[in-house]
Amino acid sequence: MQADLSSLTYRIACQIARAHWSDLPKEVSEHTLSAFVNFVGCAAAGSRHYAVECAERALSVPVSSGTSAVIGRPTLAHEQLSALLNAVGASVYAYDDTHAEAIVHPSSIVGSALVAMAGTLPKVDGQRFLLAFAWGLEVMCRLSKAISVNPAQGDIGWSQSGVTGAIGAAVACGKLLDLNPTVLCSAIGIAASLSSGLRVAHGTMTMHLVPAQAAATGVQAVKLALNGFTGPNNALEGKNGFLNLFARIAHIPSLEADLGKRFELLSIAFKAYPCGIVIHAVIDACLQVRSQHVLDLNNIVSVCLFVPELTVALADRKEPRTEFEAQVSVQHWAAATLLQGVAGIEQGMQKTIDDDAVRALRHRCQVIGIPKMDSDAAEIQITLVDGEKLSFRVKHGIGSLENPLTDEQIDFKFLNQVRAVLGETFAHELLRKCRLIASTDDAAKIWTDNNL
């Protein structure tokens, strides 16, 4: 089928097809590398999680001829399964990155799809891999803004990662394979037609299956298009297309304006804590209070959490029962951080969730939404039995665009996550290889090298 050369979808496909590594500004290539390092660290750390093992048991076939890696596991899988398992692992601790405005988590999806697709190729040089990664991230972030960020009006019930992820993954894989604009346009159309993701899944394993399925769908869309399967060539802007269905009011300039000149991926922020990004400023405030005071549950009467209204909408969950529910519970992270003085992966585990003191303090936490409060801000006020009030306000939580993680902090996060699961030597060598990806002639060796 001949593509409509005037369609928005085709114009975007053309822009992607003609992009070169040398076109990327230095700050964009550097931020892309940081996103890649963060993704691999999250994927390796989550690779042995029981959700990954559950998915592998359920979806693996007895005899596999797969060639694609699952980072941190001895598994070689069919490319769609590889994409799915890597994305579950990368997102399962809710430690993956987030676009600052659109609340979309692009790198776990795009990176997982590319790892899977790279396994089907004889060799992929690092710059080619990173270029495809950058464009998958860029399209995913722009799409999410176009359907959810003012002046666009969307529906918070849709998971932005779910509904934009398959398209971002298809774009990245299509760029990796150097698809021409017509074939890439079909791949985008196929991926858009299969996009979905409901926020009702938050608090369950399916919260992490949503981005994983998006990664697998992106891989599938490219394979279909490469073999002659056609998709709608106006999938993004058509009457019953992506933009019109996933937004009450779409904002097309967020998707197309200055494409290739201004990069939305620079607004991807890297998480400092393993939970929803809307909780992070609360954690910062709790850590500040805890650094100055020794707190005892018996001395705390109440904890008021003054937060943006979005935090209330996404993370007001007083009694989480599982680690997945805890990932989106602002009360849990406030209580655990105040009592334990740290906010790491252990604080999101079942032992901490079931801790009697943490549970009791959760019930003393009151969440108060503040209209027009910045999304990366929070304030806490703790009332003690003697009437003293302890308070602290955070203007910009660590990991936000205004207070971003440095490369050193990203590396520290990487090592802390990976060494706990796969050992000190593996963690350091994997990090070294990730940081040098732009100069390697075979990116896949980073995660498949048996000498790690």
C-alpha positions as semicolon CSV with decimal commas, in nm:
position;residue;x (nm);y (nm);z (nm)
1;M;0,000;0,000;0,000
2;Q;0,136;0,341;-0,099
3;A;0,170;0,578;0,195
4;D;-0,008;0,913;0,192
5;L;0,292;1,143;0,150
6;S;0,106;1,431;0,313
7;S;0,004;1,250;0,631
8;L;0,146;1,347;0,968
9;T;0,241;0,987;1,035
10;Y;0,437;0,965;0,711
11;R;0,613;1,297;0,769
12;I;0,730;1,176;1,108
13;A;0,845;0,845;0,955
14;C;1,048;1,039;0,697
15;Q;1,211;1,250;0,968
16;I;1,311;0,939;1,161
17;A;1,436;0,752;0,854
18;R;1,679;1,026;0,753
19;A;1,817;1,094;1,102
20;H;2,188;1,036;1,167
21;W;2,394;1,005;1,483
22;S;2,585;1,320;1,389
23;D;2,255;1,514;1,392
24;L;2,212;1,468;1,766
25;P;2,334;1,761;1,977
26;K;2,591;1,663;2,239
27;E;2,350;1,714;2,527
28;V;2,098;1,484;2,358
29;S;2,348;1,204;2,296
30;E;2,471;1,237;2,655
31;H;2,119;1,225;2,799
32;T;2,040;0,926;2,576
33;L;2,345;0,747;2,717
34;S;2,232;0,822;3,073
35;A;1,889;0,682;2,991
36;F;2,050;0,368;2,850
37;V;2,268;0,316;3,158
38;N;1,970;0,367;3,386
39;F;1,761;0,123;3,181
40;V;2,021;-0,156;3,185
41;G;2,075;-0,116;3,559
42;C;1,702;-0,144;3,625
43;A;1,666;-0,441;3,390
44;A;1,957;-0,632;3,543
45;A;1,841;-0,560;3,898
46;G;1,487;-0,675;3,824
47;S;1,590;-0,977;3,618
48;R;1,553;-1,227;3,904
49;H;1,228;-1,085;4,039
50;Y;0,952;-1,340;4,076
51;A;0,733;-1,144;3,831
52;V;0,993;-1,201;3,558
53;E;1,019;-1,568;3,647
54;C;0,642;-1,601;3,651
55;A;0,615;-1,444;3,305
56;E;0,895;-1,662;3,170
57;R;0,728;-1,981;3,299
58;A;0,396;-1,878;3,153
59;L;0,515;-1,768;2,809
60;S;0,824;-1,973;2,726
61;V;0,791;-2,268;2,490
62;P;0,962;-2,600;2,574
63;V;1,205;-2,576;2,283
64;S;1,324;-2,228;2,197
65;S;1,530;-2,119;1,899
66;G;1,545;-1,763;2,027
67;T;1,854;-1,546;1,985
68;S;1,762;-1,242;2,194
69;A;1,894;-1,185;2,544
70;V;1,716;-1,128;2,872
71;I;1,954;-0,900;3,062
72;G;2,081;-1,060;3,383
73;R;1,944;-1,406;3,300
74;P;2,095;-1,698;3,104
75;T;1,785;-1,695;2,884
76;L;1,792;-1,659;2,506
77;A;1,440;-1,601;2,388
78;H;1,230;-1,524;2,086
79;E;1,250;-1,150;2,030
80;Q;0,898;-1,069;2,147
81;L;0,944;-1,268;2,468
82;S;1,285;-1,107;2,520
83;A;1,129;-0,762;2,489
84;L;0,852;-0,852;2,730
85;L;1,076;-1,008;2,998
86;N;1,333;-0,729;2,984
87;A;1,061;-0,467;3,021
88;V;0,902;-0,644;3,318
89;G;1,244;-0,657;3,484
90;A;1,327;-0,296;3,403
91;S;1,001;-0,164;3,547
92;V;0,921;-0,411;3,825
93;Y;1,073;-0,204;4,107
94;A;0,925;0,120;3,968
95;Y;1,282;0,252;3,943
96;D;1,273;0,328;3,569
97;D;1,284;0,681;3,430
98;T;0,995;0,923;3,384
99;H;0,920;1,212;3,152
100;A;0,884;1,514;3,379
101;E;0,550;1,633;3,242
102;A;0,380;1,338;3,079
103;I;0,437;1,073;3,352
104;V;0,545;0,822;3,089
105;H;0,829;0,571;3,142
106;P;1,000;0,540;2,804
107;S;1,341;0,376;2,845
108;S;1,228;0,042;2,987
109;I;1,000;-0,007;2,686
110;V;1,223;0,126;2,408
111;G;1,540;-0,026;2,551
112;S;1,381;-0,369;2,594
113;A;1,252;-0,369;2,236
114;L;1,595;-0,274;2,103
115;V;1,776;-0,539;2,307
116;A;1,535;-0,793;2,160
117;M;1,575;-0,671;1,802
118;A;1,954;-0,648;1,831
119;G;1,960;-1,019;1,910
120;T;1,823;-1,095;1,562
121;L;2,107;-0,911;1,385
122;P;2,467;-1,024;1,320
123;K;2,609;-0,706;1,473
124;V;2,488;-0,360;1,578
125;D;2,737;-0,082;1,642
126;G;2,679;0,124;1,952
127;Q;2,605;0,457;1,785
128;R;2,342;0,298;1,565
129;F;2,182;0,144;1,874
130;L;2,184;0,472;2,067
131;L;2,042;0,666;1,770
132;A;1,749;0,423;1,749
133;F;1,707;0,447;2,126
134;A;1,701;0,827;2,112
135;W;1,431;0,837;1,845
136;G;1,213;0,581;2,020
137;L;1,234;0,787;2,339
138;E;1,166;1,111;2,153
139;V;0,854;0,989;1,978
140;M;0,717;0,829;2,293
141;C;0,764;1,146;2,498
142;R;0,616;1,367;2,228
143;L;0,316;1,141;2,177
144;S;0,244;1,138;2,548
145;K;0,260;1,517;2,567
146;A;0,034;1,545;2,263
147;I;-0,245;1,352;2,436
148;S;-0,204;1,441;2,803
149;V;-0,014;1,764;2,877
150;N;-0,180;2,106;2,865
151;P;-0,301;2,237;2,622
152;A;-0,385;1,877;2,537
153;Q;-0,657;1,720;2,749
154;G;-0,636;1,350;2,817
155;D;-0,776;1,090;3,051
156;I;-0,567;0,990;3,351
157;G;-0,717;0,643;3,330
158;W;-0,494;0,558;3,035
159;S;-0,142;0,444;3,117
160;Q;0,078;0,674;2,910
161;S;0,346;0,405;2,893
162;G;0,092;0,154;2,769
163;V;-0,069;0,365;2,500
164;T;0,248;0,528;2,360
165;G;0,503;0,254;2,427
166;A;0,432;0,025;2,134
167;I;0,476;0,316;1,892
168;G;0,802;0,425;2,055
169;A;0,930;0,068;2,045
170;A;0,831;0,031;1,679
171;V;1,003;0,356;1,588
172;A;1,323;0,248;1,765
173;C;1,329;-0,101;1,613
174;G;1,241;0,038;1,271
175;K;1,528;0,283;1,293
176;L;1,765;0,008;1,405
177;L;1,669;-0,191;1,094
178;D;1,690;0,120;0,874
179;L;1,334;0,081;0,745
180;N;1,228;0,314;0,466
181;P;0,953;0,566;0,549
182;T;0,672;0,366;0,389
183;V;0,749;0,048;0,585
184;L;0,814;0,244;0,903
185;C;0,481;0,422;0,857
186;S;0,308;0,082;0,844
187;A;0,494;-0,031;1,157
188;I;0,376;0,279;1,341
189;G;0,022;0,214;1,221
190;I;0,027;-0,146;1,337
191;A;0,168;-0,050;1,677
192;A;-0,080;0,235;1,722
193;S;-0,370;0,002;1,643
194;L;-0,261;-0,237;1,919
195;S;-0,191;0,027;2,185
196;S;-0,356;0,005;2,525
197;G;-0,295;0,023;2,898
198;L;-0,522;0,090;3,197
199;R;-0,414;0,256;3,521
200;V;-0,653;0,029;3,708
201;A;-0,368;-0,223;3,682
202;H;-0,155;-0,016;3,919
203;G;-0,087;-0,211;4,234
204;T;-0,064;-0,546;4,054
205;M;0,194;-0,729;3,842
206;T;-0,003;-0,614;3,540
207;M;0,120;-0,260;3,609
208;H;0,454;-0,391;3,478
209;L;0,306;-0,615;3,212
210;V;0,152;-0,308;3,044
211;P;0,489;-0,156;2,940
212;A;0,625;-0,504;2,872
213;Q;0,344;-0,581;2,628
214;A;0,406;-0,245;2,463
215;A;0,771;-0,338;2,404
216;A;0,673;-0,677;2,261
217;T;0,403;-0,519;2,042
218;G;0,653;-0,271;1,898
219;V;0,882;-0,557;1,801
220;Q;0,590;-0,746;1,648
221;A;0,475;-0,442;1,450
222;V;0,818;-0,396;1,290
223;K;0,850;-0,765;1,203
224;L;0,506;-0,761;1,040
225;A;0,574;-0,443;0,844
226;L;0,914;-0,571;0,731
227;N;0,741;-0,875;0,584
228;G;0,483;-0,678;0,388
229;F;0,204;-0,649;0,644
230;T;0,041;-0,309;0,604
231;G;-0,088;-0,071;0,866
232;P;-0,289;0,253;0,846
233;N;-0,065;0,528;0,712
234;N;-0,251;0,800;0,902
235;A;-0,265;0,608;1,228
236;L;-0,167;0,903;1,444
237;E;-0,387;1,180;1,305
238;G;-0,670;0,995;1,129
239;K;-1,036;1,050;1,215
240;N;-1,042;0,741;1,434
241;G;-0,670;0,739;1,493
242;F;-0,442;0,753;1,794
243;L;-0,453;1,124;1,876
244;N;-0,830;1,154;1,847
245;L;-0,907;0,846;2,051
246;F;-0,654;0,872;2,334
247;A;-0,712;1,244;2,397
248;R;-1,023;1,449;2,450
249;I;-0,828;1,733;2,290
250;A;-0,496;1,649;2,125
251;H;-0,216;1,900;2,072
252;I;-0,041;1,805;1,749
253;P;0,240;2,064;1,781
254;S;0,365;1,875;2,087
255;L;0,426;1,584;1,852
256;E;0,557;1,750;1,537
257;A;0,686;2,102;1,610
258;D;1,066;2,134;1,575
259;L;1,101;1,756;1,544
260;G;1,471;1,679;1,515
261;K;1,570;2,025;1,638
262;R;1,422;2,040;1,988
263;F;1,439;1,716;2,185
264;E;1,169;1,628;2,434
265;L;1,380;1,340;2,564
266;L;1,586;1,596;2,755
267;S;1,288;1,616;2,992
268;I;1,332;1,251;3,093
269;A;1,416;1,241;3,464
270;F;1,592;0,958;3,646
271;K;1,440;0,831;3,967
272;A;1,618;0,847;4,301
273;Y;1,368;0,613;4,469
274;P;1,192;0,289;4,363
275;C;0,833;0,411;4,353
276;G;0,603;0,644;4,162
277;I;0,771;0,972;4,070
278;V;0,486;1,169;4,228
279;I;0,597;1,036;4,570
280;H;0,962;1,142;4,550
281;A;0,936;1,492;4,693
282;V;0,755;1,350;4,998
283;I;1,042;1,106;5,049
284;D;1,294;1,391;5,024
285;A;1,105;1,586;5,289
286;C;1,084;1,282;5,517
287;L;1,457;1,217;5,481
288;Q;1,532;1,580;5,569
289;V;1,322;1,558;5,886
290;R;1,471;1,221;5,975
291;S;1,827;1,355;5,934
292;Q;1,758;1,614;6,202
293;H;1,541;1,418;6,445
294;V;1,524;1,071;6,596
295;L;1,161;0,967;6,553
296;D;0,970;0,716;6,760
297;L;0,631;0,590;6,649
298;N;0,492;0,643;6,999
299;N;0,579;1,014;6,984
300;I;0,408;1,080;6,649
301;V;0,044;1,188;6,661
302;S;-0,005;1,265;6,291
303;V;0,176;1,329;5,964
304;C;0,023;1,572;5,716
305;L;0,143;1,531;5,359
306;F;0,079;1,839;5,146
307;V;0,118;1,725;4,787
308;P;0,016;1,811;4,430
309;E;-0,331;1,698;4,330
310;L;-0,174;1,452;4,085
311;T;-0,009;1,272;4,377
312;V;-0,349;1,234;4,541
313;A;-0,496;1,097;4,220
314;L;-0,219;0,844;4,163
315;A;-0,077;0,752;4,503
316;D;-0,334;0,799;4,782
317;R;-0,332;0,440;4,909
318;K;-0,331;0,409;5,289
319;E;-0,322;0,032;5,319
320;P;-0,109;-0,132;5,048
321;R;-0,115;-0,509;5,068
322;T;0,163;-0,597;4,824
323;E;0,487;-0,447;4,696
324;F;0,307;-0,341;4,379
325;E;0,046;-0,149;4,573
326;A;0,321;0,003;4,789
327;Q;0,493;0,139;4,478
328;V;0,197;0,376;4,439
329;S;0,131;0,452;4,807
330;V;0,253;0,790;4,930
331;Q;0,151;0,698;5,285
332;H;0,367;0,387;5,279
333;W;0,679;0,565;5,163
334;A;0,631;0,849;5,410
335;A;0,592;0,605;5,699
336;A;0,875;0,372;5,597
337;T;1,115;0,660;5,533
338;L;1,037;0,840;5,859
339;L;1,081;0,523;6,066
340;Q;1,372;0,360;5,883
341;G;1,560;0,666;5,757
342;V;1,616;0,526;5,409
343;A;1,411;0,479;5,092
344;G;1,549;0,191;4,888
345;I;1,424;-0,129;4,732
346;E;1,400;-0,296;5,076
347;Q;1,152;-0,032;5,192
348;G;0,918;-0,141;4,915
349;M;0,934;-0,510;5,003
350;Q;0,672;-0,717;5,185
351;K;0,866;-0,726;5,512
352;T;0,848;-0,347;5,539
353;I;0,489;-0,332;5,418
354;D;0,384;-0,576;5,693
355;D;0,593;-0,410;5,965
356;D;0,360;-0,318;6,253
357;A;0,519;0,021;6,313
358;V;0,513;0,116;5,945
359;R;0,151;0,007;5,917
360;A;0,055;0,209;6,224
361;L;0,225;0,523;6,097
362;R;0,065;0,487;5,754
363;H;-0,272;0,523;5,926
364;R;-0,157;0,845;6,091
365;C;-0,067;0,998;5,753
366;Q;-0,316;1,243;5,605
367;V;-0,280;1,330;5,236
368;I;-0,385;1,683;5,140
369;G;-0,391;1,787;4,775
370;I;-0,278;2,143;4,704
371;P;-0,407;2,299;4,380
372;K;-0,135;2,431;4,148
373;M;0,148;2,292;4,362
374;D;0,442;2,201;4,137
375;S;0,445;1,832;4,050
376;D;0,793;1,785;4,201
377;A;0,717;1,963;4,529
378;A;0,581;1,855;4,867
379;E;0,559;1,959;5,231
380;I;0,522;1,748;5,543
381;Q;0,415;1,846;5,892
382;I;0,458;1,605;6,181
383;T;0,275;1,663;6,508
384;L;0,436;1,508;6,818
385;V;0,267;1,411;7,146
386;D;0,410;1,714;7,325
387;G;0,255;1,945;7,066
388;E;0,578;2,018;6,880
389;K;0,546;2,033;6,503
390;L;0,823;1,929;6,267
391;S;0,792;2,044;5,910
392;F;0,992;2,056;5,592
393;R;0,915;2,173;5,239
394;V;1,078;2,048;4,919
395;K;1,058;2,276;4,617
396;H;1,208;2,030;4,369
397;G;1,259;1,667;4,460
398;I;1,586;1,498;4,377
399;G;1,570;1,339;4,034
400;S;1,347;1,615;3,896
401;L;1,460;1,829;3,604
402;E;1,539;2,116;3,840
403;N;1,733;1,885;4,074
404;P;1,852;1,602;3,849
405;L;2,064;1,301;3,929
406;T;2,422;1,344;3,812
407;D;2,600;1,076;3,609
408;E;2,782;0,978;3,926
409;Q;2,451;0,933;4,107
410;I;2,308;0,730;3,818
411;D;2,616;0,506;3,830
412;F;2,585;0,471;4,208
413;K;2,219;0,374;4,168
414;F;2,317;0,125;3,894
415;L;2,580;-0,044;4,110
416;N;2,361;-0,057;4,421
417;Q;2,082;-0,227;4,230
418;V;2,285;-0,472;4,025
419;R;2,541;-0,586;4,284
420;A;2,261;-0,693;4,518
421;V;2,133;-0,939;4,259
422;L;2,425;-1,033;4,035
423;G;2,738;-0,954;4,235
424;E;3,003;-0,683;4,259
425;T;3,219;-0,791;3,964
426;F;2,926;-0,826;3,727
427;A;2,785;-0,488;3,830
428;H;3,107;-0,294;3,772
429;E;3,187;-0,462;3,440
430;L;2,834;-0,419;3,308
431;L;2,841;-0,050;3,400
432;R;3,177;-0,001;3,230
433;K;3,050;-0,161;2,909
434;C;2,730;0,045;2,915
435;R;2,920;0,370;2,950
436;L;3,134;0,277;2,647
437;I;2,850;0,167;2,418
438;A;2,901;0,452;2,168
439;S;3,247;0,320;2,084
440;T;3,162;-0,050;2,055
441;D;3,112;-0,228;1,725
442;D;2,867;-0,481;1,871
443;A;2,628;-0,344;2,131
444;A;2,476;-0,685;2,204
445;K;2,801;-0,802;2,364
446;I;2,730;-0,564;2,651
447;W;2,456;-0,787;2,789
448;T;2,548;-1,126;2,639
449;D;2,921;-1,144;2,714
450;N;2,977;-1,456;2,921
451;N;3,283;-1,300;3,082
452;L;3,065;-1,065;3,284
